[in-house]
Amino acid sequence: MTDPIARSLMIWPPGQKTDATRTTTAFAPASDDIYLNCEAMRQLYHLPISPASRTVRLLLAEKGLPFELVEERDWERRHEFLALNPAGLVPVLLEPDGDVICGAKPIAEYLEETQTSVALLPGDALSRAEIRRLVDWFDTKFAMEVGDGLIFEKVTKRYLSAAEGGGGPEMSVVRAALHNLRYHLDYICYLMEERNWLAGDALSLADLTAAAHFSCLDYVGDVPWNQYPGAKDWYVRIKSRPSFRAILADHVAGMPPPKLYANLDF
């Protein structure tokens, strides 16, 4: 299949630097052993409609790790943020001791090595290779063929001036992405015919990554779940997990999600 959408996009647009407007939200793990009296808490610099950021949010929540969400408009190119990540992109994890880890995949690998009570790269070497293959599938192939185009046309353009390419969505791009989306939903249905989760018997980083991508599309109301029952059943299960609650509570100013976005019975 020839990729109709071959573009490299940031999830959120570049623009002139302004004084930072950041929203900090405290997150507590969904389990009962809430972390109280913490003098310092790790911080996650993120954007709401960012699959990479959402992957890390789900990963931290599944591991029961407390953290603060700091919304970082990375197109503003704040000097303080660039000091954390010279690439100027979210997500960035700032540990209580000051250590900084940048990027969803490095953060995931770091947390797997340092927070081992809940394994999200489980199994033997071959099993972990399959997890990483699917993570790469969604972060690369799915993003290029579906997610980047839809998010750019339906979300990012709202924040761009006309000179920067803003305006209404280009429907040819939207139609191509929606056409490709069906291929990926079919693939999830195929995987779920023989597996309990995407990469095997256990929930893994592959599921969190895929769900992060699909949740962003779900926010703009573009996933025909009812036509793909196998994929829908998988998403219902992961959407019902406690780690997903904060994702379902997301609201972007001026762009409310569809009513079914937070509905577990969709």
N, C-alpha and C positions, 0 to 999 in steps of 0.2 A: 504494500500500500504506500502510495506517495503521500508524504505529509503535506496537507494543504496549508498548514500554519507553521511556518518555519521562521520564528522570530524570537529574539531574546528580549524579554521584558522584565522590568521590575514589577513586583506586585503592586506597588504604589508609586506615584509619579515623582520625578525630580522637579525641583522648583527653586525659587530664590530662598536663600536662608533667612529665616525669621526667628524671633525669640521662641524657644521651645514651648509647646503646649503639650504637656504630658499628663496622662491619667495613670495613677498608681492604684492597683486593686490588690488587696491581700487575698491570697488563696489558702484555704485550709484543706488538707487531705479529706477524702470522702469517708474514711474509716473513723471509728470512734476515738482512736488514740490521737486526738488533736494535739498539736504541738503548741503548748502554752509557755509563756514567759521566755520566749526566744529573744535574746539580746540582738541577734543579727539573723537576717533571713536572706536566702539567695534571691536574686532578682532576675527576671527574664524580660529583656527588652524585645518587644514584639509589635506586630500589627495585627488587627483583628482578622481581616480577610487575607491571610497569608498561610498557605498550606504548611510551609516550613515552620512557622511559629506555632501553628496548631499542633503539629506533630510533637514538638517539644513539650507543649502544655499537656498533651495527653500522656506523654511518657513520664513526666514528673508526677502527674496525678496517679497513674497506675503504680508507681513506685512509692506512693504515699509521702512524697517529699513536699514540705511547705515552701511556698515561694510567693513573691510579689510580682505582679504584672506591671510593667512600665511601658506604656504605649509610646513608641518612638517613631516619629515621622522622619524616616531616614532620608527622605529627599531634601530635608532642611540642612543636612550636612553639618550638624552641630559639632563644634570642635571637641566637646566632651565625649560625644559618642564616637567620633572618629578616633579618639585616643583609645577607646575600647576595641574598636574594630576598624582598622584602616580601610577595609573594603566598603564600609558605610552601609552594611546591610543587616537586617534582622533575620533570624534571632541571634541574640547574644545572651549568654548566661554568665552572670556575675555571682561568684560564690561568696559566702560570708567572710572568708579569709582574704578576699580580693582577687583570687584567681579568675581569669576570664577565658571562656570557651566560646568560639564563634562558629556558627553554622549548624544546621540541624543534624547532619551526619556526625561531625565531630562531637557535638553535645551528646548524641545518643550513645556513641561508643564510649565516651568518657563516663557517662552515668552507668553503663553496663559494667564497666571495670571497677567503679568506686562504690556503687550502690547495688549490692549483689543479692539482696533479700528477695527481690522480684526480678526474674530473668525474662527479658523481652527479646533476647537473642538466644533462645534455648536450644538444646540438642547437641548433636555431634557436629563436626566440621561441615559435613554435607548438608545437614539441616540448616545450619547458619548461612551457608552459601545460598540456599534457596530463599531464605528470608531477605538476604541482601540483594538477590536478583530482583525480587518483587519490589523492594524499596526503590531500587534504581528504575524499575519499570514505571512506577508512578511519578517519581521525582523527575524523570527525564522524558520518557515516551508519552505518558499521559499528560504531563504538563505541556509538552510541545504541541501535541495533537488536539488537546481539549482545553485544559485549565487556563493556560496563559492567555489564549485568545479570548475566552469568555470573560475572564476577570478583567483583562485590559479593556475590552469593549464595554462591559456593563458596569465596571466599578472605577477603574483607573481614569478613564476619560472624563469622569465627573470632576476630577481635580485638576485637569489640565486646561490651560488657556487655548484659544483657537490657534494661536501661533505654535503651541506645543503639540498640537494634534488632538485637542479636546473636542468635545461635541457629542453628538448622538452616536450610537453604536453602528459600526459597518456591518450590515446584515449578512453580507456574503461570508464574512469571517464567522459570525455567530452560527450561520447555517452549517458551515463546514465543521465547526467544532461540535455541534450537536449531532451531526452525522457520525463523526468519529466516536462520540461518547457511547453510542450504541454498541460499537465493537468492543469497547472496554467493559461495558456491562455484561455482554455475552461472555467475555473471558472470565469475569468473576463467577458467573453462573457455572461455567465449565469447571473452574477450580473447586467450587463448593459441592460439585457432584460427588467427589471422592474425599473431601477434606472437611474437618471440623472448623478450621479457620483457614485463612488464605494460604499460609505456608505449611500447614500440617495440623497436628492435633491440638496444639497449644496456641493461645493468643500470642502474637509477636509484634515486633516493630513493623512488619509488613502490614498488619491490620491497622495499626495506628497511622501509618503513613497514608495508606489508601483512604482511610476514613477522614483524615485531615483534608485531603484534596476534595473528596466528595462533599464534605460539610460546607466548604466554601461555595461549591456549585449549588448545593441545597439552599444556601442563603439567598441566592439570586433566583431560585425556583426553576432550575433547568434539568432536573433529573427525573426521567419517566420511570420511577420505581415500579409502578404496578405492571409494567410490561416485562419486567425481569424479576420474577419471584425469587429466584435463587440469590440474586444480588440484594434484593430487598430484605430477605430473611437475615442475611449476613449483616446488613447495615442496621436493622432493628436491634439485633443483639448487641452490637458495639455501641449504638446510640443509647441503649438502655443502661450502660455501665455508669457507675458513679463518676468515673473520670470524665465523662462527657458533659456533665451538668453545667460546668462553667462555659463550655463551648456553646451550648444551647441558649445560654443567657446573653450572648453577645448581641449588641445592637449598635450599628454604625449610624452616627448622626445623619439625619436626612435620608436614610436608606433602610427602612425597617424590613425585616425578613418576612417571607410569606407566613401565613398562619400555621401551616403544617411544619415549619422549620423545627420548632421545639416540641412537636407532638410525637410521642412515642408510638402512637397508633395511627400511622400515616398510610 
